[in-house]
């Protein structure tokens, strides 16, 4: 029996209620072209639900600095103020623009770890590479060329490079990287938003994504690392310094070695849980469905302690649902 685990299975299942609440709140704004209202509704619902959890939580990765947002800011104390001390990393609505335009794969995301076990990173970019579970450690590396990494991955999977699918954010900054991936012979899945879900896809066989590459948010990188800890996937991330402001933020966060490559275990260490609930339909999770008198949600729960991935379908009576 595993003892002294503060992030236990009961807490993991209770935490699903948090992302369910924020997802249901955001879903009311699907396709309305108002990403600000969708994000605000999700954040308010997540805050209320978090304060009902039996934890002494501190936000390490949140919606922004205290001076910029009203709630879910970095350093904010959440929970009932009793129970285990936990680090909290969250994105109330990953895919604000996706939700506003009625696109696919928006979700609400939350991770918890024991106190002090999430890497504290500022709101800058991170270069990332991720692959799924069941592969040799150190198989791929940020410093290797895409073709080298894909060749190694193909060999480990006993597949042809042409059978592999690489997920990237569809951004101008990835132009050269996309060209190199295509030159190697691999196929590409370009996504408009949501690189947490892009990383998670590598650990989800149903997604058919074999590798995630490219530059996205550093804080989202920590969340993605938490998810991979629960499923056994691998990830490397390195902070990107674009200008002096980025350097200042990184220095203020106490990070001295800017060029360090962080593994998933260095970004999210110890016992970790990760939960996500779909807002709009996607390859990982179904979106919120609003039927007559009932709302249906679709969520995933991962625990690093057991390596378990659970898919949970929730049926919510609208008579008992307030703002999600």
C-alpha positions, 0 to 999 in steps of 0.5 A: 500500500502506498502511504502518505499521499496527499493527492489521493484518488478521492481528491482527484475525483472531487476535482473533476467537479471543478473543470465540469463547472467551468466548462459548463459556464463557458459552453453558454458562450460557444459560437457567440464571438465573445471570448472575454465573456466566455473566459470570465464565466469559466474563471468565476465558476472554477473559483467557486468550485475550487473553494469547495474543495477540502484543500489548502491550495495555492495557485502557481500557474493561473490566469495572470498576476494579481494586478491583472485579474480578479481571481485565479491569480498566481499566489491566490489561496483557494480551497476550504483552508483545510486538508492537504497543502497543494499547488494548483495549475489551471487554465479555466478555458483553454481555447477562448477563441475556439469557444467564441467561434464555435471551433473544436477542442476547447477545454477546462484544465486543472492540475494539482500537486503537493506543495512546492512541486510545480515549476514556477514559470512566468508568462513567457514562451516555451519550446516543447517536444512531447511523445507518448507512453511506453517508449525508451527514456531519452528517445527524443531531444529538443536539441536534435533535428526534427528528422532525427527525432522522428527517425528514432520515434519511428524505429521505437514504434516499428513504424515508417516515418510517413506513418507518424503524425506531428502536432504543432500550433499553426503559427508563422514562427513554426514555418521552418519547423513545419518544413523540416517535419514535412521534409522528413516525410512525417505528416502534420496536424496543425491546430489553431489553439490549445497546446495543452491538448496538443501535448496530451494528444501524444499520450492518447492513442485515439488522437493518432498524434505521435509527437508534439513540437513547437513553441507555446506558453510556458505555463501551459507547458507545466500543465501539459507536463502534469498530464503526461506524468499521469500517463507516462509520456515524455516531454522536454521544455525550454524557456524562450527569451524573445526580448528584455521583458521576457528576460526580466520576467524569468529573472524575477521568477528566480530562474538562473539557467535560461537554457535548461531543458526541463523534463516532465518530472522537473516541471511537475514532480511528486504526486500529481493529478490532472483533470480536464473537461471538454467545452467544445467537441474534439479528438480528446473529449466531447464538448458540453451537451445541453439536452432538455433538463440535463447537461452532459460533460465529458472529462479525463482524470490522470494520476501519476501515482497509479498511472491511471487515466479515467474518462468520466461522463457527467449528467447534470440536472439543470435544476441544480446547476447554477452558472455551471 
